Amino acid sequence: MSKGDLVPGQELQFEEALAQLEELVGRMETGGLSLAEAVGSYERGMGLAAFCTDLLDSAELRIREIETAAESEPVPDAAFDLEAEIDLLLLDKE
């Protein structure tokens, strides 16, 4: 098994990697694997687990960035007058 087989490429989606990991764990739990197959499955599973963890960490970071950006956006004033703003915009064009 090559290193490329242990850690999937970017073309594999999180859900696919997780499904493969769950399948590997299920096969290992049934106990019908040879030692070599069990070790290979363990290696592949560790690669899939690391891949899934990286994707989850990236998603969490992105969510935090979105939340931070949303918190830093100015909150509109409660006294905001849409008609007055439209009038101002129209006057600027004249």
Backbone bond lengths (Angstrom), bond angles and torsions (degrees), N, CA, C in turn:
res aa  C-N    CA-C-N  psi(-1)  N-CA   C-N-CA  omega(-1)  CA-C   N-CA-C  phi
1 M - - - 1.448 - - 1.523 108.29 -
2 S 1.319 115.88 126.33 1.462 119.56 -179.10 1.523 110.45 -85.30
3 K 1.327 115.35 165.84 1.461 120.22 179.06 1.517 110.79 -60.95
4 G 1.317 117.85 -33.65 1.460 121.80 177.88 1.514 112.37 -62.55
5 D 1.336 116.67 -28.41 1.461 120.56 177.43 1.525 111.54 -76.70
6 L 1.332 116.91 -24.04 1.462 120.17 -176.35 1.514 111.96 -77.91
7 V 1.324 116.68 -41.20 1.461 121.77 -178.57 1.524 107.24 -117.05
8 P 1.334 116.53 113.58 1.461 119.09 -176.04 1.515 112.56 -65.84
9 G 1.320 115.31 155.75 1.458 120.59 178.26 1.516 111.65 -76.58
10 Q 1.314 116.25 176.52 1.455 121.91 -176.90 1.523 112.75 -64.65
11 E 1.321 118.26 -18.22 1.462 119.58 -177.69 1.528 112.21 -71.49
12 L 1.313 118.32 -14.29 1.458 122.22 179.27 1.526 109.10 -85.54
13 Q 1.315 116.23 127.96 1.457 121.57 178.90 1.533 110.20 -82.04
14 F 1.328 116.10 159.13 1.458 121.65 -179.44 1.526 111.08 -54.75
15 E 1.323 116.10 -47.79 1.470 120.05 -176.88 1.523 111.85 -61.84
16 E 1.326 116.43 -37.59 1.459 120.79 178.09 1.529 111.01 -67.49
17 A 1.322 116.62 -43.85 1.464 120.75 179.31 1.523 110.61 -63.50
18 L 1.331 117.02 -42.00 1.456 120.99 179.16 1.526 111.03 -64.74
19 A 1.333 116.66 -40.67 1.470 120.37 178.10 1.531 110.48 -63.51
20 Q 1.324 116.68 -41.64 1.470 119.96 177.51 1.521 111.01 -63.56
21 L 1.320 116.45 -40.63 1.464 121.02 179.28 1.524 110.25 -63.69
22 E 1.325 116.61 -44.91 1.465 120.30 179.02 1.527 111.06 -62.36
23 E 1.332 116.73 -39.07 1.464 120.90 178.11 1.532 110.48 -64.27
24 L 1.325 116.91 -44.11 1.467 120.62 178.10 1.520 111.51 -60.53
25 V 1.315 116.71 -45.37 1.461 121.01 -179.90 1.522 109.77 -61.70
26 G 1.321 116.71 -42.51 1.465 120.57 178.70 1.517 112.37 -60.43
27 R 1.340 116.29 -44.04 1.471 119.91 178.73 1.525 111.14 -65.35
28 M 1.317 116.50 -38.46 1.462 119.54 -179.60 1.528 110.32 -69.54
29 E 1.327 117.48 -35.88 1.465 120.61 -179.03 1.525 112.20 -69.80
30 T 1.331 117.32 -27.24 1.467 118.94 178.59 1.520 111.14 -72.12
31 G 1.330 117.06 -24.62 1.460 121.26 172.16 1.508 115.80 82.65
32 G 1.312 120.52 10.34 1.453 121.16 -178.07 1.511 114.94 -89.51
33 L 1.311 118.29 12.45 1.454 121.45 -177.31 1.522 111.29 -92.96
34 S 1.317 114.48 148.48 1.466 118.49 172.16 1.522 107.89 -71.64
35 L 1.305 116.26 168.89 1.465 120.29 178.76 1.522 110.77 -58.52
36 A 1.321 117.13 -45.60 1.466 121.18 -179.41 1.533 110.75 -62.92
37 E 1.326 116.70 -42.14 1.465 120.12 178.45 1.531 111.02 -65.80
38 A 1.329 116.13 -39.75 1.461 120.19 179.62 1.525 111.01 -64.51
39 V 1.321 116.57 -43.31 1.467 120.39 179.06 1.527 109.99 -65.50
40 G 1.324 117.76 -43.64 1.463 121.07 177.92 1.522 111.52 -62.21
41 S 1.330 116.04 -41.17 1.467 120.34 178.37 1.524 110.58 -65.70
42 Y 1.329 116.12 -38.87 1.459 120.18 178.05 1.526 110.49 -63.05
43 E 1.332 116.71 -44.92 1.472 121.00 179.01 1.525 110.64 -60.81
44 R 1.316 116.20 -46.89 1.464 120.67 179.63 1.528 109.98 -62.68
45 G 1.321 116.71 -42.04 1.460 121.23 179.50 1.520 112.20 -62.46
46 M 1.314 116.67 -40.71 1.465 119.90 177.97 1.530 110.70 -64.21
47 G 1.324 116.63 -39.29 1.461 120.58 177.33 1.523 111.03 -64.69
48 L 1.327 116.55 -43.29 1.465 120.37 178.30 1.521 111.09 -65.59
49 A 1.326 116.72 -39.88 1.468 120.34 179.44 1.527 110.21 -63.77
50 A 1.322 117.36 -42.20 1.466 120.90 178.44 1.526 110.76 -64.99
51 F 1.324 116.44 -40.65 1.464 121.84 178.66 1.528 110.34 -61.52
52 C 1.347 116.68 -47.10 1.464 121.41 179.42 1.530 110.76 -63.42
53 T 1.315 116.63 -41.35 1.466 120.80 179.22 1.523 110.70 -62.33
54 D 1.331 116.87 -42.31 1.471 120.77 177.93 1.529 111.09 -61.08
55 L 1.343 116.24 -43.76 1.460 119.64 179.26 1.524 111.49 -64.82
56 L 1.326 117.22 -41.34 1.461 120.43 178.30 1.525 111.25 -65.16
57 D 1.330 116.65 -41.12 1.468 120.28 177.45 1.528 111.05 -62.12
58 S 1.340 116.31 -41.09 1.464 120.41 178.57 1.527 111.00 -64.99
59 A 1.322 116.38 -40.80 1.467 120.49 178.70 1.526 110.64 -64.61
60 E 1.329 116.54 -42.43 1.465 120.41 179.03 1.527 110.90 -62.98
61 L 1.316 116.77 -42.47 1.465 120.98 178.14 1.526 110.69 -61.58
62 R 1.325 116.46 -43.80 1.467 120.70 179.72 1.529 110.53 -62.70
63 I 1.325 117.60 -41.51 1.466 121.32 178.47 1.521 110.44 -62.81
64 R 1.323 116.82 -42.20 1.469 119.90 177.93 1.529 111.61 -63.57
65 E 1.341 116.40 -38.74 1.463 119.93 177.75 1.527 110.36 -63.44
66 I 1.326 116.80 -42.16 1.464 121.11 179.14 1.517 110.29 -63.63
67 E 1.339 116.55 -44.92 1.464 120.61 179.72 1.529 111.12 -62.87
68 T 1.327 117.15 -41.83 1.463 121.21 179.45 1.526 110.26 -63.84
69 A 1.328 116.50 -43.15 1.463 119.90 178.97 1.525 110.75 -64.21
70 A 1.320 116.80 -39.69 1.468 120.69 -179.91 1.526 110.70 -66.69
71 E 1.327 117.00 -37.13 1.463 120.83 179.66 1.523 111.95 -69.18
72 S 1.327 117.54 -29.65 1.455 120.37 -176.97 1.535 112.97 -86.61
73 E 1.339 117.15 -9.71 1.459 119.76 177.96 1.522 109.51 -71.96
74 P 1.324 117.10 139.46 1.464 119.21 -179.84 1.532 110.86 -66.64
75 V 1.311 114.58 140.20 1.454 121.00 177.63 1.524 107.93 -86.08
76 P 1.335 117.67 130.50 1.455 118.42 -179.22 1.524 111.10 -62.15
77 D 1.324 114.48 143.75 1.458 121.30 178.69 1.524 108.93 -65.89
78 A 1.321 116.50 140.28 1.461 121.14 -179.45 1.522 110.84 -63.03
79 A 1.325 117.67 -24.20 1.463 121.54 -178.38 1.527 111.22 -90.90
80 F 1.303 117.83 19.35 1.464 122.28 -178.51 1.525 109.46 -62.51
81 D 1.316 116.06 128.11 1.467 122.32 -178.29 1.521 107.73 -114.50
82 L 1.321 116.17 104.79 1.458 121.22 -176.15 1.522 111.62 -62.28
83 E 1.317 117.38 -42.74 1.464 120.01 -179.34 1.524 111.33 -63.34
84 A 1.309 117.37 -39.65 1.465 120.60 178.28 1.523 110.69 -65.24
85 E 1.321 117.29 -39.38 1.471 121.01 178.06 1.525 110.75 -64.93
86 I 1.314 116.60 -41.12 1.468 120.30 178.42 1.526 109.69 -63.40
87 D 1.328 116.52 -43.76 1.465 120.25 178.00 1.525 111.18 -59.42
88 L 1.325 116.83 -42.48 1.468 120.54 178.72 1.514 111.10 -62.12
89 L 1.324 116.83 -41.93 1.465 120.77 179.47 1.520 110.82 -65.43
90 L 1.312 116.28 -40.39 1.457 119.68 179.89 1.519 111.09 -68.23
91 L 1.319 118.16 -36.73 1.465 121.50 178.66 1.521 111.33 -67.27
92 D 1.351 116.15 -33.14 1.469 119.82 179.96 1.526 111.27 -67.02
93 K 1.321 116.95 -27.11 1.468 120.11 -177.57 1.531 111.41 -81.88
94 E 1.316 117.65 -17.02 1.472 119.96 -177.82 1.489 111.94 -81.07
